[in-house]
Amino acid sequence: MKQLFNNDWFFHREPLETTIDTFFNTKDWEPVDIPHDWMIYDSKDLYAQGVSCYKKTFTVPALGLDRLSILFEGVYMDNEVYLNGEKIFTWPYGYSQFEIDLTSYVKEGENTIWVKNTYELPNSRWYPGSGIYRNVWLVRRPAVHFTTDGGYLSAKKEGCFYSACRLRDSKRYRFCLRGYSFPHSTCTGW
C-alpha cells in the first residue's frame, strides 16, 4: 500500500553549521504543507544559505512480516534522515528521489522522523529551491516484493516461443521463463 505522506509536517530553519541536536531540542516549529520550498518565501534573498529541518510524528501499526519504507520524490539537498533520534540515512543529491527502508528502525506506536537538509553556496547555477519540494510517500509491502522502479522484463522470440526471459530488479535477481508466443495457433507442440 502506497499512501501520500504530505500532511502534518513541521519546519524549522537555522544558520549553516547548525547540528541536528538543535533541531531535536527546539520547540520553534511551524506547520508546513509538503511540497515546501523554504527559499521562495524571501524573494529579496533567493539564495540564502541555511540548514533546515522537517519533522513529522506518525503512528506505525504492527507490521508482522511486512516492510515499511518512506519515499521522497525530491529533497534539496545534502540530506540526513533521523528516526526516533537515530541517524538512519544520508542522501547528498537534490534532484533525484530516494527511498528508505524503515522496517528495522520503526517501533510499533508513535515514531518521529526528522529530515535535515543544507543549502550552501556555491550551488546550482539555476534557482534550486531548498526543502522537501516533491511528494512524500509511506509504502507498506509484503516481505517479498519488487523494489520501487526496480524491475523490468525482457524476452527473446525463438520461433514459436519466447525464451531466455529475464525479470530483473535493481539487486540483479533473475528469473527465467519459457512460454508460447501469442497467438500460438501456428505453433505445434510444447
Secondary structure, 3 states (H helix, E strand, C coil): CEEECCCCEEEEEECCCCCHHHHHHCCCCEEECCCCCHHHHCCCCCCCCEEEEEEEEEEECCCCCCEEEEEECCEECCEEEEECCEEEEEECCCCCCEEEECCCCCCCEEEEEEEEEEECCCCCCCCCCCEECCCEEEEEECCCCCCCCCCEEEEEEECCEEEEEEEECCCCCEEEEEEECCCCCCCCCC
